[in-house]
Amino acid sequence: MFKALYLDKGADGAFQASLRELDDTDLGTHAGDGDVVLRVEWSTLNFKDGLALTNRSPVVRKWPMVPGIDGAGTVESSTHPGFSAGDKVVLNGWGVGETHWGCLAQKARLKGDWLIRLPEPLSTRQAMSIGTAGYTAMLCVMALQRQGVTSDQGEILVTGAAGGVGSVAIALLAANGYKVVASTGRAAEADYLKALGAAEVIDRKELSEPGKPLQRERWAGVVDCVGSHTLVNACAQTRYRGTVAACGLAQGMDFPASVAPFILRGVRLIGVDSVMCPAADRNEAWQRLARELDLGKLERITTEIGLSEAIARGADVLAGKVRGRLVVDVNR
């Protein structure tokens, strides 16, 4: 038996989210295509988990579902050639928690091809403090650097800065010598953001309303977690041949933009996907996280909750009430 969050729709179509005790046979029934059984130690709440737990968006495409797009723990058993019992591993994405039972549970059956071996010196708790949000932040940093954005070229804007992606992105960029400007709607978090490495904090209102197609050039690079008008304005303010890494949609999925920044300033807009990201990039991201992320700052970013609290906190994630990362102890 193991505990898990359980999402289902009744005969009348009414959505239900509950904490249940399940049997190992349930894994065989609902997650039978996995070749690794993971004893989950820690999970986390991301924006997508918040959508699943509240049923505010059709994230879940198979019922019933155990949510949780992230997990870290110890392999209990494996028929996959790359993993053996006792290995410490990390799971991010791959449709887990959407079409395949996820890791907001004490146990999960997963495909070994989805797993990353936990890099030293990270613990499984620290890996989930990072989670998909932090791993996405590193993918954004990698995207900027692959486009040639260096620390001497100017300021880097991070939008949605007090959230999970934004918080880790600030810490990583500061560690790499960049001057970071953090955009947030939570003025009270300014000291927190500066402690992570932000040189300046600006109000998100400066970016969130419709603006001109081309604006004063300021940013050498951008990590955008917000989308919509915020992303449009960030592009309009990016310097000649600067790069914008887009990874989120907290403000919206729309992009009411002009082509002007791209054809007149050579601005590069790079989409960053964490769900289906190839293994080579995943491994590079996690190895760099283990080397470059200040673990003291990671702890500052982290709030720990129990599995029993996760359902209630899902709405807080969507409402932008969570600072940094929520890491979930699945054993309480």
C-alpha positions as MATLAB code, in Angstrom:
seq = 'MFKALYLDKGADGAFQASLRELDDTDLGTHAGDGDVVLRVEWSTLNFKDGLALTNRSPVVRKWPMVPGIDGAGTVESSTHPGFSAGDKVVLNGWGVGETHWGCLAQKARLKGDWLIRLPEPLSTRQAMSIGTAGYTAMLCVMALQRQGVTSDQGEILVTGAAGGVGSVAIALLAANGYKVVASTGRAAEADYLKALGAAEVIDRKELSEPGKPLQRERWAGVVDCVGSHTLVNACAQTRYRGTVAACGLAQGMDFPASVAPFILRGVRLIGVDSVMCPAADRNEAWQRLARELDLGKLERITTEIGLSEAIARGADVLAGKVRGRLVVDVNR';
ca = [
       0.000    0.000    0.000;
       1.104    3.559   -0.636;
      -0.364    7.046   -0.297;
      -1.073    9.177   -3.343;
      -3.049   12.172   -4.469;
      -5.857   10.868   -6.638;
      -7.766   12.857   -9.251;
     -10.950   11.509  -10.769;
     -14.275   12.422  -12.297;
     -17.446   10.758  -11.090;
     -20.239    9.406  -13.234;
     -21.705   12.906  -13.291;
     -18.392   14.376  -14.473;
     -17.736   16.103  -11.143;
     -14.023   16.551  -10.436;
     -12.594   15.152   -7.205;
      -9.125   15.450   -5.690;
      -8.324   13.367   -2.637;
      -5.516   11.719   -0.673;
      -5.882    7.941   -0.904;
      -4.155    4.725   -0.040;
      -3.539    2.666   -3.172;
      -2.285   -0.829   -3.780;
       0.726   -1.783   -5.894;
      -1.684   -3.493   -8.292;
      -3.060   -0.031   -9.093;
       0.334    0.836  -10.589;
       0.121   -2.217  -12.799;
      -3.368   -1.265  -13.928;
      -2.784    2.425  -14.592;
       0.983    2.741  -15.157;
       1.819   -0.671  -16.523;
       4.090    0.556  -19.330;
       6.798    1.690  -16.905;
       9.922   -0.439  -16.413;
      11.139    1.229  -13.198;
       9.320    1.299   -9.866;
      10.394    4.356   -7.927;
      10.059    4.798   -4.206;
       9.341    8.518   -4.293;
      10.902   10.512   -1.462;
      10.131   14.066   -2.530;
       7.945   15.763   -5.107;
       6.981   19.369   -5.729;
       4.204   21.668   -6.931;
       4.629   23.411  -10.266;
       2.182   25.614  -12.167;
       1.020   22.617  -14.175;
       0.409   20.656  -10.966;
      -1.702   23.551   -9.713;
      -3.803   23.336  -12.876;
      -4.255   19.592  -12.404;
      -5.131   19.803   -8.698;
      -7.747   22.498   -9.294;
      -8.993   21.204  -12.676;
      -8.819   24.764  -14.032;
      -7.322   23.643  -17.322;
      -7.516   20.327  -19.199;
      -3.989   19.325  -18.188;
      -5.079   15.840  -17.151;
      -5.973   13.805  -20.212;
      -6.492   10.406  -18.638;
      -8.658    9.460  -15.657;
      -8.134    8.547  -12.902;
      -4.776   10.292  -12.475;
      -2.090   10.622   -9.849;
      -0.655   14.122  -10.455;
       2.920   15.276  -10.000;
       5.188   16.081  -12.946;
       8.311   15.862  -10.756;
       9.721   13.210   -8.478;
      12.974   12.166   -6.866;
      13.740    9.031   -4.929;
      15.245    5.575   -4.926;
      14.696    2.866   -7.507;
      12.860   -0.033   -5.880;
      12.983   -2.360   -8.878;
      13.928   -2.090  -12.535;
      13.963   -4.039  -15.777;
      15.559   -1.070  -17.564;
      19.249   -1.661  -18.418;
      20.288    1.774  -17.198;
      18.967    1.563  -13.644;
      19.140   -0.840  -10.725;
      17.545   -1.065   -7.317;
      19.075    1.499   -4.999;
      19.852    4.137   -7.666;
      18.898    7.725   -6.831;
      17.039    9.344   -9.738;
      15.093   12.426  -10.817;
      11.983   12.623  -13.018;
      10.786   15.774  -14.813;
       7.991   15.984  -17.365;
       7.398   13.468  -20.180;
       3.627   13.769  -19.690;
       3.811   12.308  -16.188;
       0.901   13.623  -14.134;
      -0.986   14.296  -17.370;
      -1.251   11.047  -19.326;
       0.838    8.798  -17.044;
       0.524    8.441  -13.269;
       2.830   10.888  -11.510;
       4.898   11.475   -8.412;
       2.661   13.179   -5.861;
       2.666    9.753   -4.294;
       4.924    7.465   -2.309;
       5.459    5.210   -5.296;
       5.465    5.556   -9.099;
       5.986    3.254  -12.067;
       7.962    5.112  -14.735;
       9.922    4.538  -17.914;
      13.644    4.376  -17.329;
      14.257    6.459  -20.460;
      12.582    9.361  -18.640;
      14.898    9.281  -15.623;
      18.067   11.207  -14.847;
      20.596    9.872  -12.371;
      20.771   12.258   -9.409;
      24.001   14.264   -9.723;
      26.221   14.732   -6.695;
      26.149   16.525   -4.316;
      22.369   17.024   -4.607;
      20.008   15.193   -2.266;
      16.583   14.064   -3.465;
      15.036   16.890   -1.435;
      17.298   19.457   -3.064;
      16.495   18.003   -6.483;
      12.816   18.656   -5.843;
      13.514   22.103   -4.455;
      14.893   22.672   -7.948;
      12.217   20.622   -9.729;
      10.945   21.333  -13.220;
      10.922   25.052  -12.408;
      14.636   25.178  -11.593;
      15.565   22.778  -14.373;
      13.630   25.015  -16.798;
      15.496   28.035  -15.444;
      18.796   26.338  -16.269;
      17.554   25.491  -19.770;
      16.803   29.214  -20.209;
      20.304   30.173  -19.055;
      21.745   27.611  -21.455;
      19.619   29.046  -24.292;
      20.920   32.570  -23.657;
      24.513   31.386  -23.514;
      24.191   29.264  -26.653;
      23.043   32.419  -28.454;
      26.172   34.210  -27.294;
      24.727   36.361  -24.509;
      27.611   37.159  -22.160;
      27.710   38.976  -18.842;
      29.465   42.040  -20.306;
      26.697   42.787  -22.844;
      24.203   44.347  -20.452;
      21.291   43.622  -18.149;
      19.246   40.422  -18.122;
      15.523   40.726  -17.395;
      13.734   37.981  -15.473;
       9.931   38.221  -15.439;
       7.714   36.455  -12.927;
      10.776   36.745  -10.758;
       9.358   35.635   -7.409;
       8.057   32.345   -8.799;
       9.958   29.097   -9.048;
      11.531   29.546  -12.483;
      12.279   33.191  -11.858;
      13.852   32.641   -8.444;
      16.234   29.946   -9.651;
      17.004   31.876  -12.841;
      18.095   34.900  -10.803;
      20.372   32.778   -8.625;
      21.914   31.037  -11.642;
      22.401   34.188  -13.691;
      23.979   36.020  -10.740;
      26.309   33.057  -10.170;
      27.409   33.384  -13.805;
      28.207   37.080  -13.391;
      25.152   38.614  -15.090;
      23.461   41.802  -13.878;
      19.864   40.748  -13.289;
      16.765   42.939  -13.209;
      13.795   41.194  -11.607;
      10.219   42.013  -12.611;
       7.527   41.121  -10.077;
       4.060   42.133   -8.974;
       4.993   41.500   -5.353;
       6.891   44.542   -4.114;
       7.276   42.959   -0.688;
       9.591   40.343   -2.216;
      12.241   42.872   -3.274;
      14.642   41.964   -0.449;
      14.173   38.260   -1.212;
      14.954   38.799   -4.895;
      18.013   40.902   -4.140;
      19.258   38.223   -1.739;
      19.090   35.769   -4.648;
      21.257   38.078   -6.751;
      18.968   40.617   -8.449;
      20.663   44.002   -8.902;
      17.340   45.784   -9.372;
      13.649   45.019   -8.903;
      10.957   46.608  -11.085;
       7.153   46.503  -10.955;
       5.598   44.128  -13.448;
       3.177   46.916  -14.434;
       6.031   48.418  -16.439;
       5.738   45.453  -18.817;
       2.258   43.988  -18.472;
       0.207   46.507  -20.505;
       0.132   46.926  -24.320;
       3.159   48.890  -25.546;
       4.844   50.158  -28.675;
       6.277   47.642  -31.170;
       9.779   49.043  -30.606;
      10.841   50.590  -27.317;
      14.072   51.844  -25.758;
      16.703   49.132  -25.982;
      17.696   47.834  -22.574;
      17.994   44.053  -22.203;
      20.863   41.937  -23.518;
      18.776   38.908  -22.659;
      15.464   37.950  -21.095;
      14.103   34.961  -19.206;
      10.328   35.254  -19.555;
       7.968   33.159  -17.443;
       4.872   35.238  -18.149;
       3.968   35.468  -21.843;
       1.320   37.771  -23.356;
       1.986   41.538  -23.225;
       4.910   41.065  -20.844;
       6.759   38.949  -23.386;
       5.852   41.374  -26.185;
       7.254   44.341  -24.265;
      10.349   42.405  -23.260;
      11.050   41.698  -26.934;
      10.396   45.353  -27.825;
      12.980   46.448  -25.233;
      15.652   43.865  -26.080;
      18.875   45.252  -27.489;
      20.165   44.651  -30.989;
      20.803   40.918  -31.495;
      19.751   40.148  -27.957;
      17.985   36.935  -26.991;
      14.688   36.262  -25.222;
      14.141   32.792  -23.710;
      10.394   32.173  -23.282;
       9.218   29.379  -21.017;
       5.957   30.404  -19.334;
       2.424   31.724  -19.717;
       1.428   33.068  -16.303;
      -0.142   36.156  -17.925;
      -1.493   34.292  -20.947;
      -0.779   32.182  -24.020;
      -1.377   35.045  -26.433;
       1.475   36.902  -28.119;
       0.012   40.169  -29.529;
       3.317   41.267  -31.036;
       4.907   42.962  -34.026;
       7.700   41.473  -36.104;
       9.625   44.740  -35.690;
      12.055   43.594  -32.945;
      12.972   40.505  -34.952;
      13.518   42.067  -38.376;
      14.821   45.496  -37.339;
      16.953   44.566  -34.337;
      17.660   40.909  -35.013;
      16.171   39.913  -31.658;
      16.064   36.155  -31.192;
      13.068   34.570  -29.449;
      13.929   31.091  -28.226;
      11.236   28.763  -26.940;
      12.275   26.632  -23.968;
      10.451   23.343  -23.424;
      11.186   21.189  -20.406;
       8.653   18.386  -20.936;
      10.068   16.597  -23.991;
      13.594   18.005  -23.757;
      16.215   15.508  -25.073;
      18.259   13.526  -22.569;
      21.549   15.223  -23.474;
      20.195   18.669  -22.593;
      18.538   17.316  -19.446;
      21.776   15.800  -18.237;
      23.727   18.966  -19.003;
      21.150   21.073  -17.165;
      21.198   18.884  -14.064;
      24.983   18.620  -13.993;
      25.238   22.400  -14.191;
      22.596   22.862  -11.509;
      24.620   20.630   -9.198;
      27.754   22.724   -9.852;
      26.441   26.265  -10.170;
      23.370   26.678   -7.971;
      24.138   28.048   -4.524;
      22.484   25.520   -2.192;
      22.093   28.182    0.485;
      20.055   30.264   -1.943;
      18.118   27.148   -2.935;
      17.101   26.664    0.690;
      15.982   30.304    0.836;
      13.787   29.624   -2.209;
      12.222   26.484   -0.684;
       9.090   25.956    1.409;
       8.396   22.399    2.561;
       4.896   20.925    2.803;
       3.430   17.469    3.322;
       1.533   15.420    0.748;
      -1.676   16.044    2.700;
      -1.276   19.830    2.191;
      -0.644   19.737   -1.549;
      -4.242   19.842   -2.765;
      -4.987   23.046   -0.857;
      -1.771   24.697   -2.046;
      -2.494   24.053   -5.730;
      -4.732   27.115   -5.928;
      -2.033   29.223   -4.236;
       0.431   28.312   -6.979;
      -1.982   29.511   -9.674;
      -2.769   32.706   -7.784;
       0.905   33.651   -7.564;
       0.865   33.404   -3.773;
       3.845   31.065   -3.555;
       7.352   32.464   -3.242;
       9.975   30.293   -4.894;
       9.430   26.556   -4.664;
       7.084   24.229   -2.797;
       8.771   20.909   -2.095;
       6.504   18.053   -1.042;
       7.438   15.417    1.523;
       5.337   12.522    0.266;
       5.780   10.646    3.549;
       3.813   13.129    5.630;
];
